[in-house]
């Protein structure tokens, strides 16, 4: 092994070499002090190659700077974007089973808030959060809108699947087929109706009858 080159007093990014720390085989470590005051033993090779630039504070500062670059960190819109990604991508999130767990994903271009805001920012107003038109579809520009909590709740209810004489149908589809209001079906659900009883007393819309007749 060659002679150890003394690095004491030299500065590498945010590290200042304070003293020799120890040697493990051919690997030499130096006690370094970060600009923030933290001290630790750092591999000399990492110092020279730039593999270690700080105790970790530099990485945190750069991440915080990126978050603040769009000026939206902490806003309701930013929180909506964060929650969207969590329920689709984090198995530990309480809502993951209903989103990521059943295959709902986020458009790759929305992996950064900037990409998401580029597509959705122009239509956002205070009080709205991101919502999918098709609750079985992914989060992407073509399937998303900003909606009030009331609109979101209605969207979830009307996409609920119910049993009808024509087979399983979403509430919105059943209402169209039988020519009745979605809210009539929702009201009957609240009253305890189920299965065919939800729509059995109503007549199929003429165009649905014609469609079935043509198909038969």
C-alpha positions as CSV (number, residue, x, y, z in Angstrom):
1,X,0.0,0.0,0.0
2,X,1.3,3.5,-0.9
3,X,1.8,6.3,1.5
4,X,-1.4,7.9,2.9
5,X,-1.9,11.4,1.6
6,X,-2.8,13.7,4.4
7,X,-6.2,15.4,3.8
8,X,-6.5,17.2,7.1
9,X,-7.6,20.8,6.6
10,X,-8.8,20.2,3.1
11,X,-12.4,21.0,2.1
12,X,-14.6,18.8,-0.1
13,X,-18.0,20.3,-0.9
14,X,-19.5,20.8,2.6
15,X,-17.0,18.5,4.3
16,X,-13.9,19.9,6.1
17,X,-11.4,17.2,7.0
18,X,-10.6,17.5,10.8
19,X,-8.4,14.5,11.5
20,X,-7.4,11.0,10.5
21,X,-10.1,8.6,11.8
22,X,-9.1,5.0,11.1
23,X,-8.1,2.5,8.5
24,X,-9.8,-0.7,7.6
25,X,-7.5,-2.8,5.3
26,X,-6.7,-0.5,2.4
27,X,-9.6,1.8,3.1
28,X,-8.8,5.1,4.9
29,X,-11.4,7.1,6.8
30,X,-11.2,10.7,7.8
31,X,-13.1,12.5,10.5
32,X,-15.0,15.3,8.7
33,X,-17.1,18.2,9.9
34,X,-20.0,19.3,7.7
35,X,-20.8,23.0,7.3
36,X,-23.9,22.4,9.4
37,X,-21.8,21.2,12.3
38,X,-22.3,17.4,12.0
39,X,-19.2,15.2,12.2
40,X,-18.6,11.7,11.0
41,X,-16.0,9.4,9.5
42,X,-16.0,9.5,5.7
43,X,-14.2,7.2,3.2
44,X,-11.3,9.2,1.7
45,X,-12.1,7.9,-1.8
46,X,-15.7,9.3,-1.5
47,X,-14.3,12.7,-0.6
48,X,-12.0,12.8,-3.6
49,X,-14.6,11.6,-6.1
50,X,-17.4,13.6,-4.8
51,X,-19.3,10.6,-3.6
52,X,-20.0,12.2,-0.3
53,X,-20.7,16.0,-0.3
54,X,-22.3,16.5,3.1
55,X,-23.8,14.7,6.1
56,X,-27.1,14.6,4.2
57,X,-28.2,18.2,4.7
58,X,-27.3,19.2,1.1
59,X,-29.6,16.5,-0.3
60,X,-32.5,17.7,2.0
61,X,-31.9,21.3,1.0
62,X,-32.0,20.5,-2.7
63,X,-35.1,18.5,-2.3
64,X,-36.8,21.3,-0.4
65,X,-35.7,23.8,-3.0
66,X,-37.3,21.6,-5.8
67,X,-40.5,21.4,-3.8
68,X,-40.6,25.2,-3.5
69,X,-39.7,25.9,-7.1
70,X,-43.3,25.8,-8.2
71,X,-44.5,27.9,-5.3
72,X,-47.3,25.5,-4.6
73,X,-45.9,23.4,-1.7
74,X,-48.4,23.2,1.1
75,X,-51.4,24.4,-1.0
76,X,-54.6,22.3,-1.2
77,X,-53.8,21.5,-4.9
78,X,-50.4,20.2,-3.9
79,X,-51.9,18.2,-1.1
80,X,-54.4,16.7,-3.5
81,X,-51.6,15.6,-5.8
82,X,-49.6,14.1,-2.9
83,X,-52.7,12.2,-1.6
84,X,-53.4,10.9,-5.2
85,X,-49.9,9.4,-5.5
86,X,-50.0,8.0,-1.9
87,X,-53.2,6.0,-2.4
88,X,-52.0,4.7,-5.8
89,X,-48.4,4.0,-5.0
90,X,-47.9,3.5,-1.2
91,X,-49.1,0.0,0.0
92,X,-49.1,1.4,3.6
93,X,-51.6,4.1,2.7
94,X,-55.1,3.5,4.2
95,X,-56.7,4.0,0.7
96,X,-54.3,1.8,-1.2
97,X,-56.5,-1.2,-1.4
98,X,-59.2,0.8,-3.2
99,X,-56.7,2.4,-5.6
100,X,-53.2,1.0,-6.2
101,X,-54.4,-2.3,-4.9
102,X,-56.9,-2.7,-7.7
103,X,-54.6,-1.4,-10.4
104,X,-55.4,2.3,-10.4
105,X,-52.2,4.2,-11.4
106,X,-51.0,7.7,-11.9
107,X,-49.8,8.9,-15.3
108,X,-46.0,8.8,-15.3
109,X,-45.9,12.5,-16.4
110,X,-47.6,13.3,-13.1
111,X,-44.8,11.8,-11.0
112,X,-43.7,15.5,-10.4
113,X,-46.1,18.2,-9.3
114,X,-44.9,20.3,-12.2
115,X,-46.2,17.8,-14.7
116,X,-49.5,17.4,-12.9
117,X,-50.0,21.2,-12.6
118,X,-49.1,21.7,-16.3
119,X,-52.1,19.6,-17.2
120,X,-54.6,20.5,-14.5
121,X,-53.5,23.8,-13.0
122,X,-55.5,26.0,-15.4
123,X,-58.9,24.6,-14.2
124,X,-58.3,24.5,-10.4
125,X,-60.1,26.8,-8.1
126,X,-60.1,26.8,-4.3
127,X,-62.3,24.1,-2.7
128,X,-61.8,21.5,-5.4
129,X,-59.7,18.3,-5.4
130,X,-58.8,15.9,-8.1
131,X,-61.5,13.4,-9.2
132,X,-61.7,10.7,-11.9
133,X,-64.6,10.7,-14.4
134,X,-64.3,6.9,-14.7
135,X,-63.8,5.6,-11.2
136,X,-62.3,2.4,-12.7
137,X,-59.8,4.4,-14.8
138,X,-56.4,5.8,-14.0
139,X,-55.3,9.3,-12.9
140,X,-54.5,11.1,-16.2
141,X,-55.4,14.3,-18.0
142,X,-58.2,12.6,-20.1
143,X,-59.9,11.0,-17.1
144,X,-59.5,13.7,-14.4
145,X,-61.3,16.9,-13.4
146,X,-61.4,19.1,-10.3
147,X,-64.5,18.5,-8.3
148,X,-66.2,19.5,-5.0
149,X,-66.5,16.8,-2.2
150,X,-70.2,16.6,-3.0
151,X,-69.5,15.9,-6.7
152,X,-66.9,13.3,-5.8
153,X,-69.3,11.5,-3.5
154,X,-72.0,11.5,-6.1
155,X,-69.6,10.2,-8.7
156,X,-68.7,7.3,-6.4
157,X,-72.4,6.5,-5.7
158,X,-73.6,6.6,-9.3
159,X,-70.7,4.3,-10.4
160,X,-71.8,1.7,-7.9
161,X,-72.8,-1.6,-9.4
162,X,-76.3,-2.9,-8.8
163,X,-78.2,-5.9,-9.9
164,X,-81.0,-5.4,-12.5
165,X,-83.1,-7.7,-14.7
166,X,-80.5,-7.0,-17.5
167,X,-77.6,-8.0,-15.2
168,X,-75.1,-6.0,-13.2
169,X,-75.1,-2.3,-14.1
170,X,-73.7,1.0,-12.7
171,X,-76.4,3.2,-11.1
172,X,-75.9,5.8,-13.9
173,X,-76.3,3.1,-16.6
174,X,-79.4,1.6,-14.9
175,X,-81.0,5.0,-14.6
176,X,-80.5,5.6,-18.3
177,X,-81.8,2.2,-19.3
178,X,-85.0,2.5,-17.2
179,X,-85.6,6.2,-17.9
180,X,-85.5,7.2,-14.3
181,X,-83.3,9.5,-12.1
182,X,-80.1,8.2,-10.6
183,X,-81.3,9.7,-7.3
184,X,-84.5,7.6,-7.4
185,X,-82.3,4.5,-7.4
186,X,-80.0,5.9,-4.7
187,X,-83.0,6.7,-2.6
188,X,-84.4,3.2,-3.0
189,X,-80.9,1.8,-2.0
190,X,-81.1,3.9,1.2
191,X,-84.6,2.5,1.9
192,X,-83.2,-1.0,1.7
193,X,-84.3,-2.1,-1.8
194,X,-81.8,-4.5,-3.4
195,X,-81.4,-6.7,-6.5
196,X,-84.1,-6.5,-9.2
197,X,-86.4,-4.7,-6.8
198,X,-84.4,-1.5,-7.4
199,X,-85.8,-1.1,-10.9
200,X,-88.3,-3.9,-11.5
201,X,-91.3,-1.6,-11.3
202,X,-90.0,0.7,-14.0
203,X,-90.2,0.1,-17.7
204,X,-87.2,0.0,-20.0
205,X,-86.6,3.1,-22.1
206,X,-87.9,2.7,-25.7
207,X,-84.5,2.9,-27.2
208,X,-83.1,0.3,-24.8
209,X,-86.0,-2.0,-25.8
210,X,-85.2,-1.5,-29.5
211,X,-81.5,-2.2,-28.9
212,X,-82.3,-5.4,-27.1
213,X,-84.8,-6.4,-29.8
214,X,-82.2,-5.8,-32.5
215,X,-79.6,-7.7,-30.6
216,X,-82.0,-10.6,-30.1
